[in-house]
Amino acid sequence: MINPSVDFSASEETRLVGNGDADLIISLPLELFLQILEYLDLADIFRCQRVSKRWRALFSSETVITWAWRRTLGFLGLDSKDVVADNAMAYFQWEHGLESVQPVKKKFMLWSAPITDIPTILYHSRRLCYEIRKIRGVEILDLETGERSRWTDEEAASSLSRFYLSDRYLVLMWVTGLATVWDLCTSQKIAREFDVSYGAACTISIEKDKVLLFCPCRFSNSSLQIHIWDLRANQVHIISSSRNLWLWHMDANENVLVTFEINWEKYRPEVRQTKWTLRGQRLNRKHFHLSLPDGIRFDPLPNSQRTFGDKTVTRLCSITNLEFTMLDLMYDHAIDELSLRWVDYTLPYTSDRGNLCEQITPYMTFQWNDPPNRLHFSNTANGRRIMLPYEMDIVETQTRRLLHEYRRQGTEPPMLLIGDREVICVANYDGIQLWFFNPNFVPDFPDAMPFCAME
């Protein structure tokens, strides 16, 4: 541990290394070297450690790390009296992706009762949300406070079809077409009937007080209806689209929705990009083509997407010789640009691969890879790829048996992968493994057991 009270205001001409080495940085007086450090933060310090062995020794010294640590505490929002330097260093490694991605701690949470299949589960803003069928609703677990709350709609005379969680709202979609929105801050309910086919699988997206419902058109197999629900005014505007809708981006601040319909049957896939207001008025439309490598035909499977500020990303998979070829479509709203990037590895075939891949930033993903029973972390921004071994907790007996059946019979992997940069959750038939990556967020909450690996 580094003592934050160390005084580094050296008055005498002290040299960091007095071996006469020709490296000017190493041979500088301490006073000049500390002036250089004024322009560096911890991210720069970690980069300097990679220059050479001598630079690593120098920039790993207690003097350098403590100096940089004290200068960056304001940015971190940490108190130097309460937080040790090692935590600040680990935080910067995690924040800037400078070191290997490894969880700082694992925990395991058992399901409250035996289950026959893995329930739908979401993770958003340090909250777990999962379906509880016996109450025809969901339960939300706040990882920060440990508080649990249950949400349903007693007026809904049907089973739950889908649900979606945002910072403030919870949307429950019932098979009859009823949508219930709960304001998690005020516990106020808004409900509305939508004219959709019974049991239709509607995709839900929320930004601020705007809800998007993407539902198949009742009278046309080739059409899709986009319902834009303004929660404040409780008004709905409808946009018609084809079922070739593969990506969309909503900006509630600018009051716009951008949709991308793609015809993958073309040799060079044809894109129709349309910009709408959130009241359903079309602003503009343009056509262009995606560039694929020569000889490549891509026939993607439906998949989910995630929005990170101005960027929205979806990972698409195509089956070729019982293997998946993958690419990411990313729209950058700040510059109005759609880009395509290939994911340069393939994974074995399974019809449920979308549940085993989680986009945690515009460039970083976690993907289940079996064999060899690992989580594959990839960062397309810097090309880094890491395999993290998946160990089972001693209580994951049912999952262990089902995983053997999956490998032997080719059934679906008995797990579900969700999360973000802070927390990755691996849900299975026994419970949920929680992997914490942010050193400043490793909460203790009821029913979470310390992880104990199975021998």
C-alpha positions as CSV (number, residue, x, y, z in Angstrom):
1,M,0.0,0.0,0.0
2,I,1.2,3.5,-0.8
3,N,1.1,6.1,1.9
4,P,-0.8,9.2,0.5
5,S,0.9,11.5,2.9
6,V,4.4,11.0,1.4
7,D,6.0,14.4,0.6
8,F,7.6,14.5,-2.8
9,S,8.8,18.1,-2.7
10,A,12.6,17.2,-2.9
11,S,14.8,20.2,-2.2
12,E,18.1,18.5,-3.0
13,E,19.2,17.4,-6.4
14,T,18.3,13.7,-6.2
15,R,18.8,11.5,-9.2
16,L,16.4,8.6,-9.8
17,V,19.1,6.4,-11.3
18,G,22.7,7.2,-10.9
19,N,24.3,4.6,-13.1
20,G,25.3,6.9,-15.9
21,D,22.9,5.4,-18.3
22,A,22.4,7.2,-21.6
23,D,18.6,7.2,-21.2
24,L,17.9,10.9,-20.6
25,I,14.6,10.2,-18.8
26,I,16.1,7.8,-16.4
27,S,19.1,10.1,-15.7
28,L,17.0,13.3,-15.0
29,P,17.0,14.9,-11.6
30,L,13.9,14.2,-9.6
31,E,12.7,17.8,-9.7
32,L,12.7,17.8,-13.5
33,F,11.2,14.4,-13.7
34,L,8.3,15.4,-11.5
35,Q,7.6,18.4,-13.7
36,I,7.2,16.0,-16.7
37,L,4.8,13.9,-14.6
38,E,2.6,17.0,-14.3
39,Y,1.5,16.3,-17.9
40,L,0.8,12.6,-17.4
41,D,-2.1,10.7,-15.8
42,L,-2.2,7.1,-14.8
43,A,-3.1,6.0,-18.3
44,D,0.1,7.6,-19.6
45,I,2.1,6.0,-16.8
46,F,0.9,2.5,-17.7
47,R,1.8,3.1,-21.3
48,C,5.3,4.3,-20.3
49,Q,5.8,1.0,-18.4
50,R,5.7,-0.8,-21.7
51,V,8.6,1.0,-23.4
52,S,11.4,-1.1,-21.8
53,K,12.4,-3.0,-18.7
54,R,14.1,0.0,-17.2
55,W,11.2,2.3,-18.0
56,R,8.9,-0.3,-16.4
57,A,11.0,-0.3,-13.2
58,L,11.0,3.5,-13.2
59,F,7.4,4.1,-13.9
60,S,6.3,1.3,-11.5
61,S,8.2,2.9,-8.6
62,E,6.3,4.1,-5.5
63,T,7.2,7.7,-6.2
64,V,5.8,7.8,-9.7
65,I,2.6,5.8,-9.1
66,T,1.7,7.8,-6.0
67,W,2.4,11.1,-7.7
68,A,0.1,10.2,-10.6
69,W,-2.4,8.7,-8.4
70,R,-2.8,11.8,-6.2
71,R,-3.2,13.9,-9.4
72,T,-6.0,11.8,-10.8
73,L,-8.1,11.2,-7.7
74,G,-10.3,14.2,-8.6
75,F,-11.1,12.6,-11.9
76,L,-11.9,9.3,-10.2
77,G,-14.0,10.9,-7.6
78,L,-12.1,9.1,-4.9
79,D,-11.0,10.3,-1.5
80,S,-7.2,9.9,-0.9
81,K,-7.8,9.3,2.8
82,D,-10.1,6.3,2.2
83,V,-8.9,4.7,-1.1
84,V,-5.5,2.9,-1.4
85,A,-3.4,3.5,-4.5
86,D,-3.7,-0.1,-5.6
87,N,-7.5,0.4,-6.1
88,A,-6.9,3.5,-8.2
89,M,-4.3,1.7,-10.4
90,A,-6.7,-1.2,-10.9
91,Y,-9.5,1.2,-11.8
92,F,-7.4,2.9,-14.4
93,Q,-6.4,-0.5,-15.9
94,W,-10.0,-1.4,-16.1
95,E,-11.2,2.0,-17.4
96,H,-8.6,2.3,-20.1
97,G,-8.3,-1.4,-21.0
98,L,-4.6,-1.2,-20.5
99,E,-4.1,-4.6,-18.9
100,S,-5.6,-8.1,-19.4
101,V,-9.3,-8.2,-18.7
102,Q,-9.8,-10.2,-15.5
103,P,-12.6,-10.1,-13.0
104,V,-11.5,-8.7,-9.6
105,K,-14.1,-10.9,-7.8
106,K,-16.7,-13.5,-8.6
107,K,-19.9,-14.3,-6.7
108,F,-22.7,-16.8,-7.2
109,M,-26.5,-16.3,-6.6
110,L,-28.8,-19.4,-6.4
111,W,-32.3,-19.3,-7.9
112,S,-34.8,-19.0,-5.1
113,A,-36.6,-22.2,-6.3
114,P,-35.7,-25.0,-8.8
115,I,-36.3,-24.1,-12.4
116,T,-37.0,-26.1,-15.6
117,D,-35.6,-23.6,-18.0
118,I,-33.5,-20.4,-17.7
119,P,-35.8,-17.4,-17.2
120,T,-35.4,-14.2,-19.3
121,I,-33.0,-12.0,-17.6
122,L,-31.7,-8.4,-18.2
123,Y,-28.9,-6.3,-16.6
124,H,-28.9,-2.5,-16.7
125,S,-27.3,0.1,-14.6
126,R,-26.3,-2.2,-11.7
127,R,-29.7,-3.9,-11.6
128,L,-30.7,-7.5,-12.4
129,C,-34.2,-8.0,-13.8
130,Y,-35.6,-11.5,-14.3
131,E,-38.9,-13.1,-15.0
132,I,-40.9,-14.9,-12.2
133,R,-43.6,-16.9,-13.9
134,K,-45.7,-17.7,-10.8
135,I,-46.5,-14.0,-10.3
136,R,-46.6,-13.2,-14.1
137,G,-44.1,-10.5,-13.7
138,V,-40.5,-9.7,-12.9
139,E,-38.2,-9.1,-10.0
140,I,-35.5,-6.4,-9.9
141,L,-32.4,-6.8,-7.7
142,D,-30.4,-3.6,-7.1
143,L,-26.8,-4.8,-6.7
144,E,-25.8,-1.5,-5.0
145,T,-28.4,-1.6,-2.2
146,G,-29.4,-5.3,-2.2
147,E,-33.1,-4.3,-2.4
148,R,-35.5,-6.5,-4.3
149,S,-38.8,-5.4,-5.9
150,R,-41.5,-7.2,-7.8
151,W,-43.5,-5.7,-10.7
152,T,-46.5,-7.0,-12.5
153,D,-49.9,-5.8,-13.7
154,E,-52.9,-7.4,-12.1
155,E,-55.1,-6.1,-14.9
156,A,-53.2,-8.1,-17.5
157,A,-55.2,-11.2,-18.2
158,S,-52.4,-13.0,-20.0
159,S,-48.8,-14.2,-19.7
160,L,-45.8,-12.0,-20.0
161,S,-44.3,-11.9,-23.5
162,R,-41.2,-9.6,-23.1
163,F,-39.9,-6.9,-20.9
164,Y,-37.3,-4.2,-21.0
165,L,-35.4,-2.2,-18.4
166,S,-33.9,1.3,-18.6
167,D,-32.5,3.8,-16.1
168,R,-36.0,4.9,-15.1
169,Y,-38.6,2.7,-16.7
170,L,-39.7,-1.0,-16.8
171,V,-41.7,-2.1,-19.8
172,L,-43.8,-5.3,-19.6
173,M,-45.3,-6.6,-22.9
174,W,-48.1,-9.1,-22.6
175,V,-49.1,-11.6,-25.3
176,T,-52.4,-9.9,-25.8
177,G,-50.8,-6.7,-26.9
178,L,-51.1,-4.8,-23.6
179,A,-48.0,-2.9,-22.7
180,T,-47.4,-1.8,-19.1
181,V,-44.8,0.8,-18.2
182,W,-43.7,1.3,-14.6
183,D,-41.8,4.4,-13.5
184,L,-39.3,3.0,-11.1
185,C,-38.8,6.3,-9.4
186,T,-42.4,7.1,-8.7
187,S,-44.1,3.7,-9.0
188,Q,-46.6,5.2,-11.4
189,K,-48.1,2.9,-14.1
190,I,-48.9,3.7,-17.7
191,A,-50.8,1.0,-19.7
192,R,-51.8,0.9,-23.3
193,E,-53.2,-1.6,-25.8
194,F,-51.4,-2.1,-29.1
195,D,-53.0,-3.7,-32.2
196,V,-50.6,-6.6,-32.6
197,S,-51.2,-10.3,-33.3
198,Y,-51.6,-12.4,-30.2
199,G,-48.2,-13.6,-28.9
200,A,-46.3,-11.5,-31.5
201,A,-42.6,-11.1,-30.5
202,C,-42.2,-7.4,-30.3
203,T,-38.8,-5.8,-29.8
204,I,-38.6,-3.1,-27.3
205,S,-36.2,-0.1,-27.0
206,I,-36.3,2.9,-24.6
207,E,-34.5,6.2,-24.4
208,K,-35.6,8.7,-21.8
209,D,-39.4,8.9,-22.0
210,K,-39.7,7.4,-25.5
211,V,-40.5,3.8,-26.1
212,L,-40.1,2.0,-29.4
213,L,-42.1,-1.2,-30.1
214,F,-41.2,-3.1,-33.2
215,C,-44.1,-5.5,-34.0
216,P,-45.0,-7.6,-37.0
217,C,-47.9,-6.1,-39.0
218,R,-51.1,-8.0,-38.3
219,F,-52.1,-8.1,-42.0
220,S,-48.8,-8.4,-43.8
221,N,-46.0,-10.9,-43.4
222,S,-43.5,-8.6,-45.0
223,S,-44.2,-5.5,-43.0
224,L,-43.2,-4.2,-39.6
225,Q,-44.8,-1.5,-37.6
226,I,-42.7,0.8,-35.4
227,H,-44.8,2.2,-32.5
228,I,-43.2,5.4,-31.0
229,W,-44.7,5.8,-27.6
230,D,-44.3,9.2,-25.9
231,L,-44.8,8.4,-22.2
232,R,-45.1,12.0,-21.1
233,A,-48.0,12.7,-23.5
234,N,-49.1,9.1,-23.6
235,Q,-49.4,9.3,-27.4
236,V,-48.3,6.8,-30.0
237,H,-47.1,7.4,-33.5
238,I,-46.7,4.6,-36.0
239,I,-44.1,4.1,-38.8
240,S,-44.3,1.3,-41.4
241,S,-41.2,-0.5,-42.4
242,S,-40.2,-3.7,-44.1
243,R,-39.0,-6.7,-42.1
244,N,-35.5,-6.1,-43.5
245,L,-34.9,-3.7,-40.6
246,W,-31.5,-4.7,-39.2
247,L,-30.5,-1.6,-37.2
248,W,-31.9,1.6,-35.7
249,H,-30.8,4.5,-33.6
250,M,-33.0,6.7,-31.5
251,D,-31.9,10.1,-30.2
252,A,-34.5,11.5,-27.9
253,N,-32.6,14.8,-27.4
254,E,-32.6,15.5,-31.2
255,N,-36.1,14.0,-31.6
256,V,-34.9,11.6,-34.4
257,L,-35.0,7.9,-35.2
258,V,-32.7,6.5,-37.9
259,T,-33.6,3.1,-39.4
260,F,-31.6,0.9,-41.7
261,E,-33.3,-1.6,-44.0
262,I,-30.9,-4.0,-45.7
263,N,-31.5,-6.4,-48.6
264,W,-28.8,-9.1,-48.0
265,E,-29.9,-11.0,-51.2
266,K,-28.0,-8.5,-53.3
267,Y,-24.4,-9.3,-54.2
268,R,-23.6,-5.9,-52.6
269,P,-26.2,-5.6,-49.9
270,E,-28.5,-2.6,-50.5
271,V,-29.2,-0.3,-47.6
272,R,-32.1,2.1,-47.3
273,Q,-31.4,4.6,-44.5
274,T,-34.3,6.7,-43.3
275,K,-34.4,9.5,-40.7
276,W,-37.7,10.2,-38.9
277,T,-38.9,12.5,-36.2
278,L,-40.3,10.8,-33.1
279,R,-43.7,11.9,-34.2
280,G,-43.5,9.7,-37.3
281,Q,-42.6,12.3,-39.9
282,R,-40.0,11.3,-42.5
283,L,-37.1,13.8,-42.8
284,N,-34.9,12.2,-45.4
285,R,-34.0,8.9,-47.1
286,K,-30.9,7.7,-48.9
287,H,-29.7,4.5,-50.6
288,F,-26.2,3.0,-50.7
289,H,-24.5,-0.4,-50.7
290,L,-22.4,-2.3,-48.2
291,S,-19.0,-3.5,-49.4
292,L,-18.3,-7.2,-48.7
293,P,-15.1,-9.1,-49.7
294,D,-15.2,-10.7,-53.1
295,G,-17.1,-14.0,-53.1
296,I,-18.7,-13.4,-49.7
297,R,-22.5,-13.9,-49.4
298,F,-23.9,-13.0,-46.0
299,D,-27.2,-14.4,-44.8
300,P,-27.6,-13.0,-41.3
301,L,-29.7,-14.3,-38.4
302,P,-31.7,-11.9,-36.3
303,N,-29.8,-10.5,-33.3
304,S,-30.1,-7.9,-30.6
305,Q,-28.4,-4.5,-30.6
306,R,-27.1,-2.0,-28.0
307,T,-26.7,1.7,-28.0
308,F,-23.8,3.5,-26.4
309,G,-24.3,7.3,-26.6
310,D,-24.1,8.3,-30.3
311,K,-23.2,4.7,-31.4
312,T,-25.5,1.8,-31.9
313,V,-24.0,-1.7,-32.7
314,T,-25.5,-5.0,-33.7
315,R,-23.5,-8.3,-34.2
316,L,-24.9,-10.4,-37.0
317,C,-24.1,-14.1,-37.6
318,S,-24.4,-16.1,-40.7
319,I,-24.1,-19.9,-40.9
320,T,-21.5,-21.3,-43.3
321,N,-20.6,-25.0,-43.2
322,L,-22.2,-25.3,-39.7
323,E,-20.0,-22.4,-38.5
324,F,-20.8,-18.8,-37.7
325,T,-19.3,-16.0,-39.7
326,M,-19.8,-12.7,-37.7
327,L,-19.8,-9.1,-38.5
328,D,-20.7,-5.9,-36.6
329,L,-22.8,-3.1,-38.0
330,M,-22.2,0.2,-36.2
331,Y,-23.9,3.5,-36.8
332,D,-22.3,6.6,-35.5
333,H,-25.0,9.2,-35.2
334,A,-22.5,12.1,-34.5
335,I,-21.1,11.8,-38.1
336,D,-24.1,10.0,-39.7
337,E,-22.0,7.0,-40.8
338,L,-22.8,3.3,-41.0
339,S,-19.7,1.0,-40.8
340,L,-19.1,-2.7,-41.1
341,R,-16.4,-4.7,-39.5
342,W,-15.7,-8.4,-39.7
343,V,-15.2,-10.5,-36.6
344,D,-12.1,-12.6,-37.4
345,Y,-13.0,-15.9,-35.7
346,T,-15.7,-18.5,-36.1
347,L,-17.7,-20.4,-33.5
348,P,-19.5,-23.7,-33.7
349,Y,-23.1,-23.8,-34.8
350,T,-26.0,-23.3,-32.3
351,S,-29.4,-21.8,-33.0
352,D,-29.2,-19.7,-29.8
353,R,-25.8,-18.0,-30.3
354,G,-27.3,-14.6,-29.8
355,N,-27.9,-15.4,-26.1
356,L,-24.2,-16.2,-25.7
357,C,-22.7,-12.9,-27.0
358,E,-22.8,-9.6,-25.1
359,Q,-21.7,-6.3,-26.5
360,I,-20.4,-4.2,-23.6
361,T,-19.0,-1.2,-25.5
362,P,-19.1,-0.3,-29.2
363,Y,-15.9,-2.2,-29.6
364,M,-15.8,-4.8,-26.8
365,T,-17.7,-8.1,-26.6
366,F,-17.9,-11.2,-24.5
367,Q,-18.7,-14.4,-26.3
368,W,-19.2,-17.9,-25.0
369,N,-16.8,-20.4,-26.6
370,D,-17.3,-24.1,-26.1
371,P,-15.2,-26.1,-26.4
372,P,-13.0,-25.2,-24.5
373,N,-15.6,-23.9,-22.0
374,R,-14.4,-20.3,-21.9
375,L,-15.5,-16.7,-22.3
376,H,-13.9,-15.0,-25.3
377,F,-13.2,-11.3,-24.7
378,S,-12.5,-9.3,-27.8
379,N,-11.7,-5.6,-28.4
380,T,-11.9,-4.6,-32.1
381,A,-10.5,-1.2,-31.3
382,N,-7.0,-2.5,-30.4
383,G,-7.2,-6.1,-31.7
384,R,-6.9,-7.6,-28.2
385,R,-8.5,-11.0,-27.6
386,I,-8.4,-12.9,-24.3
387,M,-9.9,-16.3,-23.3
388,L,-11.2,-16.3,-19.7
389,P,-11.8,-19.9,-18.3
390,Y,-15.3,-20.6,-17.1
391,E,-15.1,-22.4,-13.8
392,M,-18.2,-23.8,-12.2
393,D,-19.2,-23.1,-8.6
394,I,-19.6,-26.2,-6.4
395,V,-23.4,-25.7,-6.4
396,E,-23.7,-25.8,-10.2
397,T,-24.4,-29.5,-10.3
398,Q,-27.4,-29.4,-12.7
399,T,-25.5,-27.1,-15.1
400,R,-22.5,-29.4,-15.1
401,R,-24.7,-32.3,-16.1
402,L,-26.5,-30.3,-18.8
403,L,-23.3,-29.0,-20.2
404,H,-22.1,-32.6,-20.7
405,E,-25.3,-33.4,-22.5
406,Y,-24.9,-30.3,-24.7
407,R,-21.5,-31.4,-25.8
408,R,-22.5,-35.0,-26.4
409,Q,-25.9,-34.4,-28.1
410,G,-25.5,-30.9,-29.6
411,T,-28.3,-29.4,-27.5
412,E,-28.4,-25.7,-26.6
413,P,-25.8,-24.4,-24.1
414,P,-27.4,-24.4,-20.7
415,M,-26.6,-20.7,-20.0
416,L,-27.3,-17.1,-20.8
417,L,-24.8,-14.3,-21.0
418,I,-25.6,-10.6,-20.2
419,G,-23.9,-7.6,-18.6
420,D,-21.7,-4.6,-19.3
421,R,-18.2,-3.5,-18.6
422,E,-18.6,-3.5,-14.8
423,V,-20.5,-6.8,-14.4
424,I,-20.9,-9.9,-16.5
425,C,-23.6,-12.3,-15.5
426,V,-23.7,-15.9,-16.6
427,A,-27.1,-17.3,-15.8
428,N,-27.7,-21.1,-15.8
429,Y,-30.0,-23.7,-14.4
430,D,-28.6,-23.4,-10.9
431,G,-28.3,-19.6,-10.6
432,I,-26.2,-16.7,-11.8
433,Q,-22.4,-16.3,-11.7
434,L,-21.5,-12.6,-11.3
435,W,-18.1,-11.4,-12.5
436,F,-17.1,-8.0,-11.2
437,F,-14.5,-6.1,-13.3
438,N,-14.7,-2.6,-11.8
439,P,-12.5,-2.6,-8.7
440,N,-14.7,0.2,-7.3
441,F,-17.9,-1.8,-7.6
442,V,-17.8,-5.2,-5.8
443,P,-21.0,-5.0,-3.8
444,D,-22.2,-7.3,-1.0
445,F,-25.9,-8.1,-1.3
446,P,-28.2,-10.8,0.2
447,D,-28.2,-14.3,-1.3
448,A,-24.8,-13.7,-3.1
449,M,-22.3,-16.3,-2.0
450,P,-18.5,-16.1,-2.4
451,F,-17.5,-18.1,-5.5
452,C,-16.1,-21.5,-4.7
453,A,-14.8,-23.3,-7.8
454,M,-15.7,-26.9,-8.4
455,E,-12.8,-29.3,-8.2
